[in-house]
Amino acid sequence: MKNEKYFLLFANCIPVRGAVRSGICDLQRGIFEAIPNSLFDILQECEDKSIVEIYSGYDKAFHSDIDKFFDWLIELNFGIWCKDKSERKLFPKIENKFDYPFHVSNIIIDINEHSKYDVTNVIRQVIAAGIPYIQIRAYSYKSSLFFFDLLNLLEGSRVRGIDIVMQYYEGAEDTEFDKLCKEHLRINSITYSGASFNSIKEEIGGNTKIIFTTSQVLNDKCCGIVSPDYFTINKELFFESHHFNSCLNRKISVDVNGNIKNCPSMQKIFGNIKNTALQSVMQYEGFTKSWNIKKDEIKVCKDCEFRYICTDCRAFVEDHTDLHSKPLKCGYDPYTATWMDWATNPNKEKAMLHYGMPDNLPTV
């Protein structure tokens, strides 16, 4: 090994530096591995230095640790040795850019027993606007007939996928919702929240998931939780997070009262679906402002090694007067690399009271 070899970190394995530690995100296999910041620095040196040149910058006693680090990377299939710099150049990096062929990529539609707006009108506007993905959060609907009627409207449309979130009820395991999935292949998942158990059942050859979770989704305050359970490691989110907000970018929503927002949990209203068209709101300059709040601009998040694989929340933040404040429901401290229960953190009490918590805390 001790020659002019050059180490190549595969293009899909991208290191991200944090405050006290770093991480390597494998965007192809969906893997994250934490590493010390000192090893992040070594990977940066590998960009244009051979192993011999890297050795020269460290005490000889540390050379064996460097060797072990590279052996570990190769064992994880994160990289290989190249015989010279010219061979290394045969493997270009992935370009750091993000684009999407739709002005708005997804919509959240919230409904409950008190909703008085016409949901079918919203679906027709979604189709007209060319929005490809829909999430319907039905806080009090238990009949599949309601969803059959809505989904029948999508026949022949360009809508690609639908996710349904609803409250668990006795007998939900054996209902016509299975039939709903078989007849409407656009359904990606149906999630029953508030169940007494956690389970995932796959339907239609694994294309559709029926999810039972003990987590509660009772209203739009049960949103914005930052947890490793929700980390997504792929090329699309990773590069989108470099340039845009990982939650709000290209999103539109209709809350339970028919108000059009960036997210149902947010306060800013851009009109009501009863008298305002989705497509007109999508053109408002103020509506797209939140799309551009990326993790590198958010306090604390900008120093976190998870920032490009993590969700974000601008609806519930630690300081409601600061648009770039850390998400309220994040319990991770990148300055100590430790997690704690965000809901019991005394430093968050003021913000929780502002948002009407803890009465509306989700069960996670």
C-alpha positions as CSV (number, residue, x, y, z in Angstrom):
1,M,0.0,0.0,0.0
2,K,2.9,2.3,0.8
3,N,3.4,3.6,-2.8
4,E,1.9,6.3,-4.9
5,K,-1.6,4.7,-4.9
6,Y,-4.6,7.1,-4.8
7,F,-7.7,6.2,-2.9
8,L,-11.0,6.7,-4.7
9,L,-14.2,7.2,-2.6
10,F,-17.0,6.1,-4.9
11,A,-19.1,9.0,-6.3
12,N,-22.2,7.8,-4.5
13,C,-20.5,7.8,-1.1
14,I,-20.4,11.5,-0.1
15,P,-18.8,12.7,3.2
16,V,-20.6,15.4,5.2
17,R,-18.9,17.3,7.9
18,G,-20.6,18.1,11.2
19,A,-19.7,20.1,14.3
20,V,-18.0,17.2,16.2
21,R,-18.2,14.3,13.8
22,S,-18.9,13.6,10.1
23,G,-20.7,11.0,8.1
24,I,-20.5,9.2,4.8
25,C,-23.8,9.0,2.9
26,D,-24.0,6.1,0.4
27,L,-26.7,7.4,-1.9
28,Q,-27.0,4.2,-3.9
29,R,-27.4,1.7,-1.0
30,G,-29.1,4.1,1.5
31,I,-26.3,3.7,4.1
32,F,-25.0,6.3,6.6
33,E,-21.7,5.7,8.5
34,A,-20.5,8.1,11.1
35,I,-16.8,9.0,11.1
36,P,-14.5,11.3,13.1
37,N,-13.9,14.8,11.6
38,S,-10.2,13.9,11.4
39,L,-11.0,11.1,8.9
40,F,-13.3,13.5,7.0
41,D,-10.2,15.7,6.6
42,I,-8.2,12.7,5.3
43,L,-10.9,12.1,2.7
44,Q,-10.7,15.7,1.6
45,E,-6.9,15.2,1.2
46,C,-7.5,12.2,-1.0
47,E,-9.0,14.4,-3.6
48,D,-5.5,15.2,-5.0
49,K,-2.9,13.4,-2.8
50,S,-1.5,9.9,-2.9
51,I,-1.2,7.8,0.2
52,V,2.5,8.7,0.6
53,E,1.6,12.4,0.5
54,I,-1.1,11.9,3.1
55,Y,1.3,10.0,5.3
56,S,3.7,13.0,5.2
57,G,1.3,15.2,7.0
58,Y,1.0,12.9,10.0
59,D,3.2,11.4,12.7
60,K,4.4,7.9,11.7
61,A,2.5,6.5,14.7
62,F,-0.7,7.5,13.1
63,H,0.0,5.8,9.8
64,S,-1.4,2.4,10.9
65,D,-4.7,4.1,11.9
66,I,-4.9,5.7,8.4
67,D,-4.3,2.2,6.9
68,K,-7.1,0.8,9.0
69,F,-9.4,3.6,8.0
70,F,-8.9,2.9,4.3
71,D,-9.2,-0.9,4.9
72,W,-12.6,-0.2,6.6
73,L,-13.8,1.9,3.7
74,I,-12.9,-0.8,1.2
75,E,-14.6,-3.5,3.4
76,L,-17.8,-1.4,3.4
77,N,-17.5,-1.1,-0.4
78,F,-17.1,2.7,-0.1
79,G,-14.0,2.9,-2.3
80,I,-11.0,1.4,-4.0
81,W,-7.4,2.0,-4.7
82,C,-6.3,3.5,-8.0
83,K,-2.7,3.0,-9.3
84,D,-2.3,6.6,-10.2
85,K,-4.0,10.0,-10.4
86,S,-5.0,9.5,-14.1
87,E,-6.9,6.3,-13.3
88,R,-8.7,8.1,-10.5
89,K,-9.9,10.7,-12.9
90,L,-11.8,8.0,-14.9
91,F,-14.4,8.1,-12.1
92,P,-16.2,11.5,-12.2
93,K,-18.2,12.8,-9.2
94,I,-21.9,13.1,-9.2
95,E,-22.9,16.6,-10.2
96,N,-24.4,18.6,-7.2
97,K,-27.6,19.8,-8.8
98,F,-31.3,19.2,-8.5
99,D,-34.2,19.6,-10.9
100,Y,-37.7,18.3,-11.2
101,P,-40.1,18.5,-14.2
102,F,-43.0,19.8,-12.2
103,H,-43.5,23.2,-10.6
104,V,-45.3,21.5,-7.7
105,S,-44.4,17.9,-6.9
106,N,-46.8,17.1,-4.1
107,I,-49.9,18.2,-2.2
108,I,-51.2,17.4,1.3
109,I,-55.0,17.4,1.6
110,D,-56.3,17.4,5.2
111,I,-59.9,16.5,6.0
112,N,-61.9,15.8,9.1
113,E,-65.6,15.6,10.2
114,H,-65.9,19.4,10.3
115,S,-64.4,20.0,6.8
116,K,-66.9,21.9,4.6
117,Y,-64.9,22.3,1.4
118,D,-65.4,20.1,-1.7
119,V,-62.6,17.6,-1.7
120,T,-63.5,16.4,-5.2
121,N,-62.9,20.0,-6.4
122,V,-59.4,19.9,-5.0
123,I,-58.7,16.6,-6.7
124,R,-59.9,18.0,-10.0
125,Q,-57.6,21.0,-9.5
126,V,-54.7,18.7,-8.7
127,I,-55.2,16.9,-12.0
128,A,-55.5,20.2,-13.9
129,A,-52.3,21.5,-12.2
130,G,-50.4,18.3,-13.1
131,I,-49.3,17.6,-9.5
132,P,-48.0,14.0,-9.5
133,Y,-48.2,13.0,-5.8
134,I,-51.0,13.3,-3.3
135,Q,-51.2,12.7,0.4
136,I,-54.6,12.6,2.0
137,R,-54.8,12.8,5.8
138,A,-58.3,11.8,6.8
139,Y,-58.5,12.3,10.5
140,S,-62.0,10.9,10.9
141,Y,-62.9,8.9,7.8
142,K,-63.2,5.1,8.1
143,S,-65.2,4.3,5.0
144,S,-63.4,3.1,1.9
145,L,-66.3,4.3,-0.2
146,F,-65.2,7.9,0.3
147,F,-61.8,7.1,-1.1
148,F,-63.2,4.9,-4.0
149,D,-65.1,8.0,-5.2
150,L,-62.0,10.3,-4.9
151,L,-59.7,7.8,-6.6
152,N,-62.1,7.2,-9.5
153,L,-61.6,10.8,-10.4
154,L,-57.9,10.1,-11.1
155,E,-58.6,7.6,-13.9
156,G,-56.6,8.8,-17.0
157,S,-54.8,11.5,-15.0
158,R,-51.1,12.1,-14.6
159,V,-51.1,11.6,-10.9
160,R,-48.5,9.0,-10.1
161,G,-48.9,8.2,-6.5
162,I,-51.2,8.5,-3.5
163,D,-50.6,8.1,0.2
164,I,-53.5,7.9,2.7
165,V,-53.2,8.5,6.4
166,M,-56.1,7.8,8.7
167,Q,-57.0,6.8,12.3
168,Y,-56.9,3.1,13.2
169,Y,-60.2,1.5,14.1
170,E,-61.3,-1.9,15.2
171,G,-61.3,-4.3,12.3
172,A,-59.1,-2.1,10.1
173,E,-57.0,-5.2,9.3
174,D,-59.9,-6.8,7.4
175,T,-61.6,-4.0,5.4
176,E,-62.3,-3.1,1.9
177,F,-59.1,-0.9,1.9
178,D,-57.2,-4.0,0.6
179,K,-59.6,-4.0,-2.3
180,L,-59.0,-0.3,-2.7
181,C,-55.3,-0.9,-3.2
182,K,-55.9,-3.7,-5.7
183,E,-58.2,-1.5,-7.8
184,H,-56.2,1.6,-7.6
185,L,-52.5,0.9,-8.2
186,R,-51.6,4.5,-7.7
187,I,-51.8,4.0,-4.0
188,N,-48.3,3.9,-2.5
189,S,-49.4,3.3,1.1
190,I,-52.3,3.4,3.6
191,T,-51.2,4.3,7.1
192,Y,-53.3,3.6,10.2
193,S,-52.1,5.8,13.1
194,G,-52.9,5.1,16.7
195,A,-52.9,1.3,16.4
196,S,-51.9,-0.9,19.3
197,F,-49.1,-2.5,17.3
198,N,-46.6,-1.7,14.6
199,S,-46.8,-3.7,11.4
200,I,-46.2,-3.3,7.6
201,K,-48.1,-5.4,5.2
202,E,-47.3,-5.3,1.5
203,E,-49.9,-5.6,-1.2
204,I,-49.9,-5.9,-5.0
205,G,-46.4,-7.5,-5.3
206,G,-44.9,-5.1,-2.7
207,N,-45.9,-1.9,-4.6
208,T,-48.4,-0.8,-1.9
209,K,-47.9,-0.9,1.8
210,I,-50.5,-1.1,4.5
211,I,-48.9,0.4,7.6
212,F,-50.1,0.1,11.2
213,T,-48.3,2.4,13.7
214,T,-48.7,3.3,17.3
215,S,-47.8,6.9,16.5
216,Q,-50.7,9.2,16.6
217,V,-51.7,11.5,13.8
218,L,-54.7,13.4,15.2
219,N,-54.3,16.8,13.6
220,D,-51.8,19.0,11.8
221,K,-49.8,19.5,15.0
222,C,-48.7,15.9,14.8
223,C,-46.1,16.8,12.2
224,G,-42.5,17.9,11.9
225,I,-40.8,15.2,14.0
226,V,-37.1,14.9,13.2
227,S,-35.9,11.3,13.9
228,P,-33.5,8.8,12.4
229,D,-36.6,6.8,11.6
230,Y,-37.5,9.4,9.0
231,F,-34.0,9.8,7.5
232,T,-34.0,9.2,3.7
233,I,-30.7,8.5,2.0
234,N,-30.9,8.8,-1.7
235,K,-29.6,11.0,-4.5
236,E,-32.8,13.0,-4.9
237,L,-33.2,14.2,-1.3
238,F,-29.5,14.7,-0.8
239,F,-29.0,17.1,-3.6
240,E,-32.4,18.8,-3.2
241,S,-31.4,19.5,0.4
242,H,-28.3,21.4,-0.9
243,H,-30.4,23.8,-2.9
244,F,-34.0,23.8,-1.4
245,N,-36.0,23.0,1.7
246,S,-36.2,19.3,2.3
247,C,-39.8,19.5,3.3
248,L,-41.5,22.4,1.7
249,N,-39.9,22.6,-1.7
250,R,-42.5,22.3,-4.5
251,K,-45.2,21.5,-1.9
252,I,-48.7,22.9,-1.6
253,S,-51.5,21.9,0.8
254,V,-55.1,22.3,1.8
255,D,-55.9,22.2,5.5
256,V,-59.1,20.9,7.2
257,N,-60.8,24.3,6.7
258,G,-59.9,24.5,3.0
259,N,-57.1,27.0,3.5
260,I,-54.3,26.9,1.0
261,K,-50.8,26.8,2.6
262,N,-47.3,25.6,2.1
263,C,-48.1,23.0,4.8
264,P,-51.3,22.4,6.8
265,S,-49.3,23.0,10.0
266,M,-48.1,26.5,8.9
267,Q,-49.9,29.7,9.8
268,K,-49.6,31.6,6.6
269,I,-52.7,31.4,4.4
270,F,-52.7,32.1,0.7
271,G,-56.5,31.8,0.1
272,N,-59.2,29.3,0.5
273,I,-60.0,26.5,-2.0
274,K,-63.6,27.7,-2.1
275,N,-62.7,30.8,-4.0
276,T,-59.0,30.5,-4.9
277,A,-57.5,28.2,-7.4
278,L,-54.4,26.1,-6.6
279,Q,-52.7,27.1,-9.8
280,S,-53.0,30.8,-9.0
281,V,-51.4,30.3,-5.6
282,M,-48.6,28.3,-7.1
283,Q,-47.6,31.5,-9.0
284,Y,-47.4,33.8,-5.9
285,E,-43.9,35.0,-5.2
286,G,-44.5,34.8,-1.5
287,F,-45.7,31.2,-1.7
288,T,-42.4,29.9,-3.0
289,K,-40.3,31.8,-0.5
290,S,-40.1,29.0,2.0
291,W,-39.0,26.6,-0.7
292,N,-35.5,28.1,-0.6
293,I,-34.7,27.7,3.1
294,K,-32.1,25.1,2.9
295,K,-30.4,23.2,5.8
296,D,-27.1,25.1,5.3
297,E,-28.9,28.3,6.3
298,I,-30.8,26.9,9.3
299,K,-29.4,27.5,12.8
300,V,-27.9,24.3,14.3
301,C,-28.9,22.2,11.3
302,K,-26.1,23.8,9.3
303,D,-23.6,22.1,11.7
304,C,-25.3,18.7,11.6
305,E,-23.9,15.7,9.8
306,F,-27.4,14.5,9.0
307,R,-28.6,17.7,7.3
308,Y,-28.8,16.4,3.8
309,I,-30.7,13.2,4.6
310,C,-33.1,14.7,7.2
311,T,-36.5,16.2,7.0
312,D,-37.2,19.8,8.1
313,C,-40.1,21.7,9.6
314,R,-40.7,25.4,9.3
315,A,-44.1,25.1,10.9
316,F,-42.8,24.3,14.4
317,V,-39.4,25.9,15.2
318,E,-37.6,26.8,18.4
319,D,-38.0,30.5,17.8
320,H,-41.2,31.4,16.0
321,T,-39.8,34.9,15.2
322,D,-36.9,33.4,13.3
323,L,-37.5,31.9,9.9
324,H,-34.2,30.1,10.1
325,S,-34.6,28.6,13.6
326,K,-33.9,24.9,14.4
327,P,-36.9,22.6,14.1
328,L,-38.7,22.4,17.4
329,K,-39.3,18.6,17.2
330,C,-35.6,17.7,16.7
331,G,-33.9,16.2,19.7
332,Y,-30.4,15.9,18.2
333,D,-27.5,18.1,19.3
334,P,-24.7,18.1,16.6
335,Y,-22.4,19.7,19.1
336,T,-22.4,16.7,21.4
337,A,-23.6,14.1,18.8
338,T,-26.4,13.0,21.2
339,W,-30.1,12.5,21.0
340,M,-32.7,13.4,23.7
341,D,-36.4,13.5,23.9
342,W,-37.3,16.9,22.4
343,A,-40.7,17.0,24.2
344,T,-39.0,16.9,27.6
345,N,-36.3,19.5,26.8
346,P,-36.8,22.5,29.1
347,N,-35.2,24.8,26.5
348,K,-38.2,24.1,24.2
349,E,-41.0,24.8,26.7
350,K,-41.6,28.4,25.6
351,A,-41.9,27.4,21.9
352,M,-44.2,24.4,22.9
353,L,-46.5,26.7,24.7
354,H,-46.6,29.1,21.8
355,Y,-47.8,26.2,19.5
356,G,-50.3,24.9,21.9
357,M,-48.3,22.0,23.2
358,P,-47.9,19.6,25.1
359,D,-51.7,18.9,24.8
360,N,-51.3,18.1,21.2
361,L,-48.0,16.2,21.3
362,P,-47.8,13.2,19.0
363,T,-47.1,9.7,20.4
364,V,-43.8,8.5,19.0
